[in-house]
Amino acid sequence: MKTSILVLKRIIRFTCFLNLFVLTVSAQGTFEKTWSGNGANEATSVYQLPDGGFIIAGTSGFLQSISSQMFLLRTNANGDTMWTRKFVNGGYCTAYGLAVIPTGGYILTGMTSSSLSTEPDALVIRTDTAGNVRWTNTFGGIYNDGIRTVSVSSTPDHGLIMTGWYGSNASLDYHVLLVKMDSAGTTTWAKTISAPESVEGSAAYVAGNGYIVFGYGADRSSDLFLMKTNSLGVPTWNNIYGGRSYDDCLGGTPTHDGGFLIAGTSFNDSLFFNQVLLIRTDSLGHTVWEQVYQQEDMFVNSIKETRDHGFILTGYISDGFDEGNLLLMKIDSTGQVTWANSFGDSGFDYGNDVIQTSDSGFIVVGTKDNSYGTSGDIFIVRTDLNGQTGCENVLSIVNFEPPHSDSSVAVANAAIAASGAVNLSVGRGFSKGVLCPANSIDELSDRNHRFEVFPNPSNGTFTIRSNVAKEKNIHAEFLNITGETLWEKNFSSGNILVRAQDSGAQLAAGIYYLRLFSEEGCETLKILVRP
């Protein structure tokens, strides 16, 4: 009899171990989902929030038509919609940039116009954490203006630095628009920066005591540029790169060593298709390495540095037989391809933004089945650390190092004033589709648990409660995400208080697992510890 009980306990413990293994493996949730509405719908930016969910910005409706609207879409970690907000001022609104304010709320940037016959102005919207408008501001003159990106500084005022373009004349010659603003919406300064050719800013970040601006020339013979300014937005140096028939830059990122990585698309005259062009520089903009990537037609919209000091990028790739698929490509710190995958089908699909998630996977946002601004769905793909959802296509990307050089050009800057607030109406709602089934823990499961933990999330101190009166001789084990046991306890039915210091060291914020054994079986619960 004792032998049978011992065997039963071992079976229960092994079953519980398997449950923990499944939970640990599936902690990296993956999915491919679409959200549809009237006309063209496109996601342009994404951030992961502390609860593991996401805030996503984009444009809904016929792009740059009387019906287009900016939107914010809030999801949980599994991509389930929590709420949506759409913003329009009676004309059209187009979204490009998104930032999260550390004190709460979001910044949305783009452009807006009250009618099709009116040139758009650059638009900034601040919302609270529920997507309700707190304030708006616009910048611009009588020609086409817009703000492409926004980033939040780490200074106590959580100031904003934004860049885009400023129309200088009816011939669509553009200057770089650079705006510094505090999180309350007060403009610190706003500058236009001109060069001998038409130029646009595509990304801006805090860099040292000033700012770094990525951009490109806006005509068909233009190059990429990188520009450093002081704290007042006055350029201190600039470099141009490329030298091919047409190069543009819609992405760029600072690197951990103080340098920068410029991501661009270069048109190949002889082959008549686009190639991805990456240029890594030091802190003064001098080229460290340059790589070109090709497989038929490719372009890049976003690039970010990853935790291993490599890079992840997204955009578009076509094999020549269809309109193209969303591209997700990982490279190492020297520019060599680690892996490359594509997502989508026979329609025109592409990614606009990518970030690394808290579980070391990736999430990409963009559009699916886009018909050149008249139709298309929001496309969101969450992958594991190898860029896989189970529905991806593995690619073979060729890269080579071309001849390269960098040089500077003369630039000039001038101050402009904000144009003022704009009145917005707010709408809601998208229809959601699932393209690739989610592979993740159901955080909202309503199944009956024999044990409960509260509060969860916690700071590491929590209470375990048995919901079954006959439970007794309970054994609890607390493990980190790698499966290492941090502490063990025995208790009977009822409640037991667990303190953070029971782990023997300060608990780092993150995911942990609680295994509970009893004569009735075992149960594994996921515990979230916050700072």
Secondary structure by P-SEA (a helix, b strand, c coil): caaaaaaaaaaaaaaaaaaaaaaaaaccccccbbbbcccbbbbccccccccccccccccccccccccbbbbbbbbcccccccbbbbbbcccbbbbcbbbbbccccbbbbbbccccccccccbbbbbbcccccccbbbbbbcccbbbbcbbbbbccccbbbbbbbbbbccccccccbbbbbbccccccccccccccccbbbbcccccccccbbbbbccccccccccccccccccccccccccccccbbbbccccccccccbbbbbccccccccbbbbbbbbbcccccccbbbbbbccccccccccccccccbbbbbbcccccccccbbbbbbcccccccbbbbbbcccbbbbccccccccccccccccccccccccccbbbbbbcccccccbbbbbbbbbbbcccccbbbbbbbbbbbbcbbbbbbbbbbbbbbbcccccccccccccccccccccccccccbbbbbccccccbbbbbbbcccccccccccccccbbbbccccccccccbbbbbbbbbccccbbbbbbbbcc
